[in-house]
């Protein structure tokens, strides 16, 4: 029975991952210290923070386009 649960969980994860796009961000620890510090201290949920920044930029772009 545990094997069935494991198979179902694996199938769910596979289906979930197919619907996602993952972009990796790298920071140079020496040259981008302020960015690293911000990400570690200010952006608790980095993924959602990035999404909100992108949405704001899209919104601003649309406002400029239709102005």
Backbone bond lengths (Angstrom), bond angles and torsions (degrees), N, CA, C in turn:
res aa  C-N    CA-C-N  psi(-1)  N-CA   C-N-CA  omega(-1)  CA-C   N-CA-C  phi
1 X - - - 1.444 - - 1.532 111.24 -
2 X 1.333 117.55 -38.23 1.455 120.87 176.87 1.521 111.09 -63.00
3 X 1.338 115.22 -32.97 1.463 120.47 178.41 1.530 110.69 -64.67
4 X 1.327 116.77 -39.57 1.470 120.98 177.28 1.521 110.74 -64.22
5 X 1.314 116.78 -42.32 1.472 121.01 178.81 1.521 110.22 -62.70
6 X 1.318 115.91 -42.31 1.458 120.90 -179.94 1.527 110.73 -64.07
7 X 1.318 116.37 -41.15 1.477 120.16 178.70 1.525 110.88 -65.65
8 X 1.330 116.80 -42.49 1.464 120.63 178.90 1.521 110.62 -64.42
9 X 1.318 116.56 -41.40 1.465 121.00 178.71 1.529 110.52 -63.44
10 X 1.318 116.75 -42.54 1.467 120.89 179.13 1.518 110.77 -64.71
11 X 1.324 117.07 -40.52 1.463 120.75 178.60 1.521 110.53 -65.18
12 X 1.321 117.11 -40.57 1.463 121.26 178.26 1.522 110.66 -63.32
13 X 1.348 116.17 -46.34 1.479 119.84 179.28 1.520 110.86 -59.88
14 X 1.326 117.19 -42.25 1.467 121.51 -179.47 1.531 110.17 -62.53
15 X 1.332 116.28 -45.55 1.467 120.96 179.38 1.528 110.27 -63.12
16 X 1.328 116.70 -43.02 1.469 122.23 178.95 1.522 110.85 -62.20
17 X 1.315 117.44 -46.30 1.469 121.84 -178.19 1.525 112.02 -65.06
18 X 1.326 118.05 -29.60 1.458 120.87 178.87 1.522 111.51 -67.56
19 X 1.309 117.41 -21.10 1.467 122.32 -179.07 1.524 112.57 -93.76
20 X 1.300 117.47 3.16 1.449 121.36 -174.88 1.523 111.58 -115.17
21 X 1.315 114.75 149.87 1.459 122.10 169.96 1.521 106.15 -117.90
22 X 1.307 116.73 123.99 1.454 121.14 -179.39 1.520 108.15 -110.92
23 X 1.330 115.51 124.35 1.463 121.30 176.73 1.524 107.27 -114.81
24 X 1.301 116.80 129.54 1.456 121.18 -179.61 1.521 109.49 -93.50
25 X 1.311 115.62 142.80 1.459 121.84 177.44 1.514 107.40 -120.16
26 X 1.316 116.18 131.76 1.459 118.86 177.06 1.520 109.10 -117.79
27 X 1.315 115.23 147.34 1.458 122.31 179.60 1.517 108.61 -125.87
28 X 1.320 115.80 135.87 1.449 120.79 174.04 1.530 106.88 -78.20
29 X 1.319 116.58 116.60 1.462 121.02 -174.33 1.525 113.16 -65.17
30 X 1.305 117.82 -21.43 1.461 120.41 -179.88 1.526 112.09 -94.13
31 X 1.326 116.67 -44.14 1.462 120.52 -174.27 1.528 113.43 -88.08
32 X 1.313 117.82 -17.96 1.466 121.31 -176.02 1.528 111.45 -125.01
33 X 1.326 115.13 41.79 1.464 120.40 -176.37 1.527 112.06 -57.66
34 X 1.324 117.45 -39.71 1.464 119.84 -177.98 1.526 110.86 -66.19
35 X 1.312 117.17 -34.49 1.467 120.13 177.34 1.525 110.74 -69.35
36 X 1.311 115.93 -43.66 1.460 120.59 179.29 1.523 109.72 -61.51
37 X 1.314 116.84 -44.24 1.465 121.36 -179.93 1.528 110.65 -62.29
38 X 1.322 116.39 -43.32 1.462 119.71 178.57 1.517 111.16 -61.28
39 X 1.308 116.53 -48.13 1.465 120.95 -178.12 1.526 110.69 -61.32
40 X 1.316 116.74 -40.48 1.459 119.97 -177.36 1.524 112.84 -75.53
41 X 1.330 117.51 -31.64 1.460 120.56 -172.95 1.526 114.71 -105.73
42 X 1.303 118.07 -33.29 1.457 121.12 -172.15 1.524 113.69 -104.00
43 X 1.288 117.05 -35.09 1.470 121.05 -176.21 1.533 108.56 -98.94
44 X 1.329 115.61 81.15 1.468 119.58 -176.88 1.527 112.02 -59.89
45 X 1.315 115.88 -43.14 1.470 121.11 178.80 1.531 106.41 -112.20
46 X 1.315 115.72 81.89 1.460 122.05 -171.39 1.522 112.36 -56.90
47 X 1.306 117.25 -42.18 1.464 120.90 -178.02 1.530 111.23 -60.17
48 X 1.311 116.61 -50.17 1.467 119.44 179.86 1.517 112.03 -69.11
49 X 1.331 117.52 -32.86 1.458 120.75 176.82 1.533 110.08 -62.25
50 X 1.309 116.40 -45.55 1.469 120.69 178.45 1.522 110.38 -61.38
51 X 1.318 117.26 -43.57 1.470 121.06 179.28 1.526 111.03 -60.08
52 X 1.328 117.64 -41.53 1.464 121.04 179.66 1.525 111.00 -65.96
53 X 1.317 117.65 -40.26 1.473 121.07 177.94 1.528 109.75 -63.42
54 X 1.303 117.41 -42.24 1.464 121.36 178.66 1.529 110.10 -63.26
55 X 1.333 117.02 -44.65 1.468 120.84 178.69 1.521 111.24 -60.42
56 X 1.341 117.44 -41.46 1.470 121.29 177.78 1.527 110.70 -61.17
57 X 1.312 116.50 -44.29 1.473 120.30 179.92 1.524 110.91 -64.06
58 X 1.320 117.24 -41.28 1.463 120.94 177.81 1.524 109.64 -62.36
59 X 1.316 115.94 -44.60 1.468 120.63 -179.85 1.528 110.77 -60.75
60 X 1.330 117.17 -45.63 1.470 121.21 178.44 1.520 110.89 -61.59
61 X 1.318 116.41 -40.48 1.456 120.65 179.92 1.523 110.51 -63.33
62 X 1.347 117.00 -43.16 1.458 121.02 177.90 1.528 111.38 -63.70
63 X 1.334 115.96 -39.60 1.468 119.23 178.89 1.525 111.09 -63.64
64 X 1.320 117.06 -40.60 1.467 121.06 178.15 1.529 110.42 -66.55
65 X 1.315 116.07 -39.55 1.456 120.68 -177.17 1.520 111.32 -65.25
66 X 1.322 116.33 -38.99 1.469 120.03 -175.42 1.523 112.95 -96.22
67 X 1.320 117.85 5.98 1.480 120.40 179.31 1.508 111.35 -87.95
